[in-house]
Amino acid sequence: MAQYHCHITPELARTRLDRALTSLLADQLPSLSRARLQALMAEGRVSLNKKPIDDASRKVKSGESYYIEIPPAVAALPEAQAIPLTIIYEDDDVIVIDKPVGLVVHPAPGNRDRTLVNALLAHCGKSLSGIGGVARPGIVHRLDKDTSGLMVVAKNDLAHHALTRQFADRSLSRIYQALVWGRPEPASGMIEAAIGRHARDRKKMAVTAKGKPAITHYKTLRSFGQPPLVSLVECKLATGRTHQIRVHLASLHHPVVGDPVYGKRMSRQDKPHAALAAFPRQALHAVNLQFIHPRTGKLVRFTSALPEDMQELLQNLTKIKN
């Protein structure tokens, strides 16, 4: 990891931050573009007074000192790695997998390998590498690292284009189950709220008027405790925004249990709720996937049972006394 220090000179005062920094680094990093610098800002790699700065249009002031981190270069094409996959269905066009908790979908800063993409390249061979771009071959949607469940991957251009269209026109259906704090009121309904980057923490998403349209349909399947301490909720996505279910449920003040970003944590000393407080990840699982097969034109459906950790948590919740 290389780090560079830029001191704003008087002649650069009130210049855009991205323009000022690329100018100051021109001799040391001639290949550093403003677009690349903006990407580094989005990753939290540009700081002022030890605080990340992500506003490229910010007007700099004379005397300010910025630090820029440049991560080491990585190969353009992810490496094939033999990682076990739970394959629900596979043919010449698509592969449906049941993604486990902890598996990152595609390489990114902090997770350059041991991802689903690395596993797919090993399983499918070089034929997959050109589908949908070298960085995310075959990937038409994703699940967060700590969200488990069903994903479909395209194995050729025909499938990639067809599945991408189905995501766009909402004919592809995804249903999730989540454990949330409390009980949503009403017990079922539609959440229609635009989602975009959080105004202060650019690594988070938030409900914001400046975001992209997002719709989640939900219904409560079961509640535990009286008054309800936690509920099992089913969510059907009509759109596919980053962290959509987690953000939407949190906006109702019923965040997903175990969510380290949008949820609340309970004290581990709260003995009746020990199993909830100790749950190590967001309790969210993709249980159902439905789409039109890109070659046959037939509707196909796949289901996945809740993983062991969520099933065990549900068993513990049945022991909660009113």
N, C-alpha and C positions, 0 to 999 in steps of 0.2 A: 504494500500500500504506500503510494507516494503522496506526500503532502506539500502543498505550495502555499506561500504567504504573499498576499497582495496588499500593499499599502496605497490607499487612495491619495493621489497627488492633487494639488489645487486645480490644475487644468482639467481634471476629470470630474470635478464636483458637479453634481446634478445630472450626470450621465446615467443612463440605464445601467443597472448592475451587471447584466449579462454582457453588455457592450464594453463596460469598463474592465471587467475581469479578463475577457478574451484579449483585449488590447494590452493589458499588463503582462499577460502570459504568452504573448505572441512569439517572443524569442525562445522561451523554454518549451512551449507546447504549440508549435505552429499548426498542428492538425486539430487543435481544440476549437470546435465550432460553437456558435451560440446555442444551437439545438442540443449539442452534447452537454454543454454546461447546464442548460435548463433541465436535462435529464438527471444530472448529478444533483441539482437542487431538489428535485422531486424525491431523490433517494436520501435526502438529509445530509449530503456531503459538502455543503457550503455553509460556513458558519461565521457569525459575527458575535464577538464577546461570548463564545462558547455556546451560542444559540443558533440552531439551524435556520437558514434563510431560504425561502422557496419562491419569493416574489422576484421574478426576473426583471420586471419593469421598475422595481424600486430605484429611486434616485439616490445615488451614493453621495456621501459627504466627505469633504477633505479631511484627512487624518484617520479615517476608518481603516481597520485592518481586518481583512477577510482571510479565512483559511479554506482551502479546497483540497479534498481528498480524491485521488484518482485510483480506483481499484485496479488490480492487475488485469491485463488482457486475458480473455478467455477464447477458446476455439469457437469459430463461427458455427460449426455443426456440433451439436451435443454428441457425446460418446455413447455408443451402445454398451449397456451394462446388463448382465444377466440378473434381474431382480424378479423374484416370484410374483406372479399376478393371479388374481382370482378372476378367471374368465367365465362370464355368464353365457356369452354367445359369441360366435365368430364365423364369418364367411369371407368371401373374396372382397367384399365392399366395406364391411363395418366390423368393429369389435366392441363388445359391451363388457365392461369390467366392473367389479365391486371394489371400489378404492378403500383401502384401509386407512385408519387414522394415522397421521404422521407422514404420509407420503405426499410430497410436493408434486404438483402436476407438471410444471415445466421449469427449466433452469432460470434462475434469477439471482441477483446479488444475495449472498448468504447461503444459497442452495444451488451450487453450480453443477452438481451431479447427484446421482442416486434418486432421480426423479422419475415420474411416470414416463416422461418422454424418453429418458435413457432406457427404461425397461421396454418400451414399445419398439424402439429402434433395434434392440436385441431380439425381440420376439418376432417382429415383422420383417426385419432385414432392411436393406438399403432402399427398397421400393417405397418405403414410407417417407423417406427424408425430404422429398420435394413436395409433399402434399401440405398446402397451407403455409409454406414458409419453413426455412430450416430451423428457426428457433423453436417453433411450436408445431412440429409435423403432425398432421392429422387431428389436432386439437380444435374442436368447435365450441366447447364450453369447458368450464373448470369447476373444481370444488376446492375450498380452502384446505390447507394442510391438515387441520384438525377436524374437518368434516368428512364423514365417511359416506359410502354408498355408490349408487350407479352413475356411470359415465359412458357415453358412446364416443368412439373415435373413428374418424374416416380413414379408410385404407387406400383410397384413390381419389382423383379429382372429381369424378362423377359424384361420389358419396359426399365429398367435402362441400361441393356447391349445393347439393340437394339439402343436406342437413343445415347448412348456413341459412338457406332460404326458409327452412322450417322454423328456425329460431327467430328469423325476422318477421315471419307472418304468424307466429305463435301457434302453429299447428303441431309443433313438438311439445309434449307435455312432461313436466317434471313435478313430482310431489315429494315433499320432505316431511319428516316428523321431528318435532323438537320438544324438549322439556323446558318450560318457561316458568319464571317466578309468578306466583299468584294465578289468577284466572281472568282471561280477557273478557271484557264486557263491551259489546255483546259477545256471546260465546262463539259466534261465527260472523264473518263479514268480509269486507274487502278493504285493504289498505291501499290507498292511492296517494302517493306522496313522492315527489321528485327526490332523487338521490344524487349527491355530488360530493366533492372533497370537503372535508371539514375545514371551516374557516381558519382555525388556529393550528390544528394538527393535521398536516397534509398526508399522514400515513393512515388516517381514518376517513371513513365515509360518514355522511350525515344527511338527514332530511333537510333540503334547502331549496328555496325557490329557483335558484340558479342551476339546479341539477337536471339530470335527464329523467323523463317520465318513468315511473316504476309502479307496478301493480302486483300485490300479493293477495290471494284469496286464502282465508284461514278458517278452520273450525276446531273447536275444543273437543277432544275425544274423551278425556277423563281428567278429573281433578283429585288431588290428594290433600287431606287435612280439612279442618273446618274451624275458621274460615280457610279457604283454599290456600295452601302454602305453595303448591306447584301444580302445573297442569301439563298434560300431554296434548300437543297441538299439531294438527296437520296443516301444511302450507302448500299451496299450488302456485307456482310462478307463472305470471302472464308476461313478465319481462325478465331480463337477466342482468341486473346491475351488480357491481361488486358488493359483496356482503349484504345483498338485498334483504334476505330474511332476517338476519341479525339486526340490521339497522331498523327495519320496519317494526319488528316486535319490540325493540327497545324504545321506539317512538311512542308505543302504546303504554310504556312503563311496565312491560312484561318481558324483560330481556331473557335471552336463552341462558339456562343454567350453565355455569362454568365458562361463560364467554369472558375472556380476559380483557377484551377491548371495549365492548358495549354493555357488559353486564355488571352486576354488583357481586361482591364477594361476601360470604357470611363467615363469621368467626368459627374457627375449628374448635373452639371451646363450647360452642352451642351444641351440646350433646344430642338433642333430639334431631338435629339437622346435620349430623356429622357426615353422613354419606353425600349430602348435597354440597356441603362446604368443601369436601375433599375431592369432588369430581374434577379431574385434571384438564378437561377440554370442553369446548362448547358441545352441548348435548344435542347434536343436529345430524340427521342421517337422511340421505336420498333414498327413499323406499320404493319409488315407482318411476319408470321411464317409458314413454310411449312416443313412437314416431312412425312416419311412413317410410317403409324401406326404399332406399333410393333406386334400386333396380327393379324390384318386383311390384312396387306401388301398393303393397299390402301394409295394413296397420299392424305393427308389432308392439308387444308390451312385455316389460320385464319388471320383476319385483325383487326386493332384497329385504330380508328380515333385519330387525335392529341388531346391532353388534352386541357382543357379550357384555361390554361395560355398561351400555344403556339398559339392557335387560336386567342386569344385576341391580342397577340403580332403581329401576321400576319395582323390583321385588322388595327392596328396602323401603320404598315409599309406601307400599301397602301396609307396612308396620306402624306408620305414623298414626298416633291416637288423636282423636278430635279434641 
